Amino acid sequence: MRRLWAGSTALLLLVVAGCTDSGSSGNKPTAGVLRVLAGSELADLKPILDQAKNDIGVTVKLDYAGTLDGVQQVIDGKTDGRYEAIWFSSNRYLALHPEAQSKIGGSVKTMASPVVLGLTASVAKRLGWDRIQPTWAQIAAAAGDRKFTYGMTSPAASNSGFSALVAVASALAGAGSALDTAAIDKAVPKLKSFFAGQTLTAGSSGWLSDSYVRRATQDRENPIDGLVNYESVLLSLNASGRLAEPLTLIYPSDGVITADYPLTLLRSAPANAGDGFRKLTEYLRRPEVQRRIMTQVYRRPVVPGVQPDVTRFPAAPPELPFPARLDAADALIGAFYDRLRRPARTIYVLDVSGSMEGDRIDGLRRALTGLTGADNSLTGRFQRFHNRESVTLIPFSSEPKQAQSYTIPDQGPEAELGKIRSFAQSLSSGGGTAIYDTLQQAFDATKREAAQNEGKFTSIVLMTDGENTSGSNFAAFRARYPSLQQGVPIFPILFGEGRTEEMNGLAQLTGGRTFDARSQSLAAVFREIRGYQ
């Protein structure tokens, strides 16, 4: 991968790493405050940024965004006037977008972390990878033979997943240069083998780690052997005391993609923001701060003269080439969902009670229609229903309504997507709210179809705007949960007057997470959830 340098300043322009949006920091700039759109893995820098406020008088306010959502915000100018800077794990993908050039000022690398494979120590020893570092081809072959299983984030939602996809595709294509569509097609058989071992997905690196810990410590029926994630995340997990068995970090001998965390000034930032940006980047690159970053958040230093701790960080593996063209990068993401990874089975439990009448039911129709390919935005294109995916829609009011199931074919998906659009447009509201009777029906469907959908990523999305008024309640559902199909997370959406505490409890019980549609559109939340399916 080529890099452009200006002194110590990296001028690579923009990609955004994945995570969850935390809300707005406000719309007006404030003296001494730097508002930054960032990847949520940077939340662990809070103690260092708090110290920066004391040492240099710059307050950093971070909001979070996912990979493609952040790219879209910058291209569309939605960051203008709202943020002075962006700070993600990499600037590579957006650099491929010509529209980005006028949006971005200078960038400064602040730290580094390669994306690598972590396996439980016993599995790494069994494979012999505690002594030698395998190639990506050897890793792919072992994954295809189910000698180990792993979790990885969605490449369309998180930069760790995208970096891993680029690395393994580049290595397996054997092109020796940046990927193109021909090289991607050549690598498809081996890539399918690699992704056959993936049994856990997520929309962010942090949630992936939490889910891995849950699976490793609580879910003996669905064991998992490791994670593909940032080196820093894996080291942090090992140091956390949360694991029954530590992870051995595997550095593929033919190379990796490394996050270099460029803090990047937006051209729309007011002139006085440049001073705060300069102070902060200089502070983060001070040798003593680089050492704190290394010891406290497990990221490698990027300043000459500050050497990585060799007991924690082995010699960095080679850097694999990043796609040089936007069409190649997009083709790789598209191939991942439509051809490479295990397909998804998604069940949508949809409230159509009387309280949904009006704008709410209209928003639900738009959200579902957007997932059929009607949304042509950058995020919409990759968060649609994918080829080979099974989709079940279960509307409910006072009782569950007839479930409708669809399977998107490998070729010519438009006809089946059209059926989903028609169903979405036919939804109407009326009646009470039978949340838990309908969830029971959804779990019954997952159990009936488990054999024919073996290996699919299965999840349930619950969208309700109110509290349960009909049928069984949360306590009854919780009591019978052990008899239901395990390993199927529920993703409740906080919407309208829905009971937040109960929805959070439901997500925690099943290993899912809640999503908030009270401050953003339902369509945006539906797209965000796609990173977890």
N, C-alpha and C positions, 0 to 999 in steps of 0.2 A: 504494500500500500504506500502511495506517495504521501509525503507530508510537506507542507509549506511552513517555513519558519521565518520569524522576524525577531531576531535576538532570541530571547527565551520565550517568546509568545507564539503559541501555535495558532495559525490562522485557518485551521480546518473549520469549515462551516457546517454545521448543524445536523445532528440527529438527536432524537429524544429517547431516553430510556424509560422503561415501563414502570408504572405504579399507579396509585390511586389518587384521584383528585381530592384535595383537602379543603377547597374553597378559595375565596378571594381574599387578598390582603388589603383591598380597598383600591380606589381608582385615582387617588391624588398622590403625587410624590411628596415625600417629607424629607427635610434636610437630615442628613446622617443616617437615613434608612435606605437600604438596597432591597427592592422587591424582586424576588427571583422565582421563576418557574423552573421546577426541578424534578428529578426522579426521587421517589420516596425513599430509596435506600440511603439517601443523604440525611435522613432524620437522625442517624447515629452520630452525625457531626455536631449535634446541638451543644455539647460541652465545649467544643473547640470554638464554635461560633459565639457562644456566650462569652468566652474569654477574649475573643476578638473585639467584642463590644467594649469590654473593659480596657483593653490594651490600645486600641486605635480609634475608638469612638464610632465604629460603623455597626449599625444594627442590621442583621440579615433576616428578612422575613421570607420564608419558603412556602410556596404553594406547589402542589404536585400534579403531574399529568402523565398519562400513558404515552407510549412511543408515538404511534400514529396520530393520536389526538394532539400531542404537543407540536408535531410537525405541521399539522393542519392549522393550529392556532397561529403559528409564526407566519406561514404562507399567507393566511387570510388576513393578517394584520391585527388579529384579536389580542396579541400581546402588546400592541402599541398603546402607550399611555397607561397600561396596567402593570407592566413590569419594566424594570431597567435592565435586567439580565436574565439569561437562562443558564442552567447548570445541570447537565445530564451526563450520563456515563460515556457518551460518544457523540461526536458531531458528524459522523460519516454519512449516514443515510440522507439527511437533509441537504448535505453538500451536493448531492446528485440532482437537487431541484433548482433549476435556474432562478425560480422566483425568490429563492432564499437570499441571493447575493445582496440585494438591496436592503434586506432586513437586519443584517448581522454586521456588527463591528468586530473588534479584535477579540481573540480567545486566548486564554492562558491555561495550560495544563496544570492540574493541581495535585494529582495522585494517580495511581495506576492499579488495576486489578484484572488479571486474565480470567477468562471463563474456562473452567476446567471441570473434570469429573471427580466427584467424591464418592467413594464406595466404603461400606463398612469394612473394618479392618480384616474380618474373617474372610469376606468375599474377595477382597484385594489379594490376600495371601493365597487363597485357593487358586486364583487365576495367575499367580506369580507376578502380579503388578506391584507388589510391595518392593520388589527387587529391580525390575526393569520397567521402563516407561513404554507402553505399547503405542503403535500407530493408530490412527483413527480407523483404518481398515480392520485391524485386529479387534478394536473395540466394537465396531459395527458387526463383525462376524460373531463375536461372543454374545452381543445383544440379540442378534437374530436367532441364535441357538438357545435363547432364554437362560443363559448362564448367569445373567444378572438382570435386574430391573431398575428403573430410575425415574425420577421426575424432572421435568424441564418446563420453563415458562413458555407461554405462547409467543411466537416471533412477531405477531402483530400487536402485542400488548406490552412486551417487555424486552429491553435491549439484551438482557442475558440470554434469552431464548433466541433472539435474532442473531446474536454473535455466535452462539453455538451452531445454529443452522448454517451460517456462512462458513464457519471453520470446518465442519465435517464435510460440507459440500465441496469446498475448495480442495481439501485433502483427498477426498475420494474421486474427484474429477481428474486429479493428476495433471491439470492443465499447466501448472507452473506459472500462471499469470491470473489476472483477475477473471472471475467467473463471467461467462456469457451463457445465453440460453442453450446453445449446443452442448456446452460442458455440463450444464445442469441435467439435460436429458440423458447424457452419458452416465451420469452418476446415480440416476434414479434407482436401479436395482439394489445397489449397496446402501443407498440412503433408506430404502424401505426396510432393509435388514436392521439398520441402526435404530429406526423409530419403532420397530416391533418390540423393543425392550422398554419403551416408555409407557408407564402405567399411571402416571400422575401429571396433571397439567395445572397451570395457574396463570393469573394475569399479572402477578408481581413476584419478584424474588423473595420478598419478605413473607408473603402468604404461602409461597411454595415451601419455604423452610418450616413454617409453623405446621403445615399439613404433613410434611415429612415426619416431623417429631410425633404428631398425633398417630400417624400410621405405624411408626416404628415402636411406639410405646403402648398404644391402646387397641390397635386393630390387628389382631393376630391372624384374622382370616384373609387379610389383604396385605401381606408383607411387601416391603420395598427395600431395595438394597442400596440406593444412593441417589445422588442429585447431580445434575449439571447446573452449575451456578458460578457466580463470582468467587474467586479464591477467597476474598475477604469474608463473604457470607459463610463459606464452609469452615474457615478458621474460627470465625465467631461462634458457629454452632459447636465446634469442638471445645471451645473455651467456656461455653455457657453452662455446662453441667446438666443439660437437658437430655443428652443422648445416653442410652444404655451401652452403646458401643460406638467408639469414635470413628470418624471418617478418615480414610487414607486418601490423600489428594493425588489424582492421576493427571500428569502433565503429558499429553500426547506428544510423541517425539517429533512428529512432522509439523507441529505448530498449533497456535491458538489465535484467537482474536482478543485483544486487550482493551479494556475500558481505560481511557485516560482523563476523564472528568474535566473537560475544558469549561471553565467559567467564562461566559461569552456575553459581551456588552451588546445590547440592542441599539441599532441606529436611531430608533425613536426615543431613546432615553434623553432626558434633559441634559444640558451641558454640565451641570454641577454633579450629575451622577458619575461622570468619568473619574472624579477625584475619589469617591468612595470605592469605585471598582478597582482603581489602581492601588489604593491602600489595602483593600482586602486581598487582592491577588498577591501583592508583595508580602503581606503577612502570612498567607497560607504557604508561601514558598520559603519562608525563613527556615533555616536548618532545624532549629529547635521545635518548630511547629510541624515540620515534616516528620520528625521523630515521634511526636505525639500522635500524629495521624497513623504512623506505622504501628505503634504499640497499642493504641486505644481502639482503632477501627480496622486494623489489619489490612491497610492498603499500602502499596509500595511507594517509596519516595520517588519523585521525578526530578529532583534538584541534584546536579552534579556535586559530588563531595559527600552526599548523604547516602551511605551504602545500606542496602536491605540487610536485615538480620538474617544471616545464613541458616540459623537454626529453625527459622520459621518460613523463610522464602528461599526455595532453591533457585538456581540459575534460570532466568526467564527463557521459556522455549521460543522457537522462531515465531515470527509474526506472519500469519497467512494473509494472502491478498484479499482485499475487499472488492466487491463488484465495482467496476468503473463506470457502469451505465445504470440509469434508473430502471430501464426496462428489464435488465438482468436481475436486479434486486427484487423488483416486484414479481417477476416470473418465479423466483425462488420461493417467495412467500406464498404465492398462489399454488405452486406445486406441493408445498408442505401440506396445505389443508386439503387439496383436492386429490392428491395422489400418494403422499408419503406417510403421513401419520395415521394412527388408528382413528377411524371415524368416530364421530360423536353421536350419542343418543340424548336428545334434549326433550324434556317434558315441561310444558308451560301450563301452570295451574293459574287460570285467569279469572279474576273477580269481574262478573258482569251484573252485580246486584244493582238495586235501584239507585244507590248513592253514586254510581258510576255514570249516571245520565249526563249528557251534555259534553263539555270539553274533555272530561276524563275518558269516556268511552272513545271519543274521537282520537285522543292521544294514544290510546291502546291500539286502535286500528292503524294509526300511522307508524307506531313503533314496530308492529309485526310486519307491516308492508315493507318498511325499510330493510328488514332482515332478508327479504326475498330478492334483493338486488336493486330495489328502487332507489336506494341511497347511493349516489355516485361520488360522494366525497371520499377522500383518502381513507378515512376510518371505515366508512360504509362499505367500500369495495372489499375489504379484507375481513369484515366482521359479519358478513352475510351468512346464510345457511350454505354449507359447503357440499360438494359432490360426495356421495356415499353416506351422508348424514341422515339419521332417522329423527323425525320431528313429530311430537305428539302434542296436540292442543286440547286441554280440558277446561272449558269454561264452567263456571259455577255461580249459582246464586243461593237459593234456599237449599239446593241439593246439587250434586254433580250433574253436569249435562253430558251428552254423548261425546266420548273422546274421538278425535279425528287424528289419524296417523298418516304420515307421508315419509317416503324415502327418496332422497334426491339422487338421481341416477348418475353414473360415471359420465355419460354422454348425453347431451341434449337436456339439461336440467330445467329448461324454461317452462315446460308444460306442468311439471310438478310444482314448481315455484308459483306458477299462476294459480294453481288450486289453493295454495296457502293464502295467496293474496285475496282470492275470492272469499275464502272462509273468514279471513280477518275483517273484510268489509261487511260481512253479514252479521257480525256481532251486535247484539242489542242488549239493553240493560233492563233490569227489573227484578224484584224479589229480595230475599234476605242474603245471609252470608254464611255458607257452610264450608269453612276453611279446612277443617281437619277430616271431615268425611271425604272431601275431594283429594286431600293428600293421601289418604288411605287408598283411594282408587289409583292414584299415580304410582304408589309403591307396589300395588297389586300388578300393575302393568309392567313394572320393571322386573318383577319376579317371574311373571309368565313368559316374558320375552328374553330372559337372561341367557338361555341356551342359544337361541338364534342370533343374539347380539353379543355373543361372547367376545370380550376384549374391547368393546366400545367404551369411550369415556361417557359415563351416564351421569346426568345431573337433573335436578328439578328446580325450576324457577317459579316462585310464588309471588304473584302480583295481587295485592288486595289493598283497598283504600279504607278499610274499616275493621272493627273487631268482629269476632266470631259470634253469630246470633242463632245458628241452627246446627243441630246434630251434636257430635261429640266435641269436647273442648281440648285445650292444650294438655291438661293434666292426663286425660285419658289417652291422648296420642303418645305422650311421653312414656306412659306405663307400658304401652304395647310396642314401643319402638324396637326393643331388642328382638322381636319376632319378625321385623320387617327386613327388607333387602338391605344389608349393610354395605357401606362403602359408597352410598349414593348421597352426595351433599345436597342440601336445600339452600338456595340463594333467595331469601326473601327481599322484597323491594319495599322500602319505607315510602309510603305514598298516602296522601290525604290524611285521614284520621286513624290510620292503622296503628296498632299498639306496638310501640317501639321496643319495650322491654320483652314482650312476648316474641316478637320477630327475632330479636337478638338471641333469645334463649333457644329458639328453633334452629337458628344457624349454628349455634354452639353445639347443640345436641347432635347434629348430623355431620359436622365437619365442614359446613359451608360458611358464608359470610353475608352480611346485610349490605344492601346498596341503597343509597338515598336519592329518591326522585322528588323530594320536596323542594329542592333548590335548583333543579335542572330538569330537562325534559325526560319523559319516560323513554323516548327513543334513544337518548344519549346513554341512559342507564342500561337499556337492553344491549347496546353495542358494547358497553364496558363489561358486562357479564360474559360476553362471548369469549373473552380472554381466559375464562375459567372453565370452558366447556370443551 
